[in-house]
Amino acid sequence: MQNIAVQKAGQMPRPLKAAVEQILGRSIAADEEISIVAVPPQQVAPSEGKAAIVAKLEALLNRRAEKVRGIPEDEINSVVDEAVQHSRHNRR
């Protein structure tokens, strides 16, 4: 079961792109990547509000994006594919 999805806005069906734009409250460019993360309720600390969780997630994603800025997308995809293959073949 998948908890994270990433897709270029230009590859999304128009109704889905429109829904994302409505949620974000702004237009999205075709070359922007849209990430969706599903977090099971038991992983959310009850004392934290949704806004705090969103802010922490946004900060985390921004730090991750900064680390790969300037690296070609195909190179990133290649490394991710390599890591997935490694984890599949080296399970314990």
N, C-alpha and C positions, 0 to 999 in steps of 0.2 A: 504494500500500500504506500502510495506516494504522499508526502506531506509538503513538498516544495515543487513549484512549477515556475519555469522561466520561459518567456516567449517574447520575440520581437513584436512590437505593436503593429508593424506592417504586415505581419503574417496572421494576425487575428481577424476573425470574421467581424464585419462592421458592427453588428449589434453588441458583440462582446467588447470591442474597443470603445463603443459609446458608453457601455455600462461602466467600464474602468474609468473613463473620463468623468463620468457623473460622480463616481465614488471619490476620485481625486479632486474634483472641482476645477479641473483645467484640461486643456487639450494635450494630447500626447503625440509626439512626432513618430513617424514610421520607424525610425532607427532606434527608438528608446526600447529598453528591455523592461518587461513587466514581470515582477516576481510576486507570487502568491504563496503564502506560508500558512498552513493549517496547524494550529497549536492545540493539542488536546487540553481540556479544562483542568485536568489534574496537574499540568505543568505550569499553570498560572497561579502565582502567589495571590491568595485572596485579599491581602491587605493592599495590593497595588491596583490602581485604577487602569482602565484600558489606555488612557492617554499616556501614562508613564511607561507602559509596556511598549506601546507604539514608538515612543521617543527612544527607548533603549534599542529596539530593533532597528530603527532608522539609523541611529548612531553606529550600530554594529555593521550594517550594510554599507554605510558611507566609508567606514574604516577599511572594510574589505575591498570596496571599489577603488579606493585610493592606492591600495597596494598593487593593483593590477593595471593602473592607468598607464597607457602607453604600450602595453603588451598587446600584440595583434590577437583578435578574437579566435582565429583558428589555432594559434599556439596555446591559448588557454584551454580551448576545447580538447586539444590533443593531450594535454597534461591531465585533464579531468578524466578522459577516456582511459588513459594509462593507469591512473589511480583506481578506477572502477575495476578494470581488468585484474589488477594486482590484488585487490581485496576479494574478488570473486574466486581467484585461484589460490589464495593463501588463507582461507578460513580455518579456524581452529576448532 
